[in-house]
Amino acid sequence: MKLIKLVLAFLLLTNKISANEEISKLNSLYLNGVLDKNTYFKTIQGMGIDTSNEIFQNLFDLFSDNVLDINSYENSLNNLLSVTNNSEVENSTTKINKNDINKHITKTYVLSNCKGNSKLCSRLAKDKLIFESVNGQVSILKSSFDELLSDVDLLRIANIKTLSKNNNFDIIVGIAHSKGFIINFSFGGMIEDNKFEMIDVSVKAKNKELLSGDLVLL
């Protein structure tokens, strides 16, 4: 979503590597398991990013859930670092739109007009699907699947990815089944000026559609 005390100390002493490169190297170390989460948070805090800040927490969660790719995550961290520096250095040349960074929208949807597997339709109809947008990046909260994952045949969330085209996007959540295949939940939506709306959902497994339906805002 990555940080190491020894590397940070070396970077600070040599002063030869930019903040962007520091964050990239530290993220790489975290991803490769060299650093644990506590060390990562402590070190990035030392770089000037407040890890208790809601914005950072949301960015880290999106990255951990594979919603944000590493480049988008690192750019966002550098934006946060720049905001901090701007508040301390009067003549800073970096300008960040704080209103955009602080933009955090949460919406809850339910399934409607479900067609397909009646059992799965019934299960999903009971769940509240919670989506959030942070700085224009829309994701679904993993907690939306807690009830569904109580089924012994559904093992875990295997992956989450977002596909975008113009103002439209699909959030695809892959859930591993006990029989070895993946069930893909595809949530379609659209976003404009950092305002998003969820539209529909489709569930597929083994190249077969199990259900489709609309998403209705609560």
Secondary structure, DSSP 8 states (H G I E B T S, - for coil): ----HHHHHHHHHH--S-HHHHHHHHHHHHHTTSS-HHHHHHHHHHTT--TTSHHHHHHHHHHHTTSS-HHHHHHHHHHHHHHHHHHH-TT-S----HHHHT-EEEEEEEEEEEEE-HHHHHHHHT--EEEEEETTEEEE-GGGGTTGGGSTTEEEEEEEEEEEETTEEEEEEEEEETTS-EEEEEEEEEEETTEEEEEEEEEEETTEEEEEEEEEE-
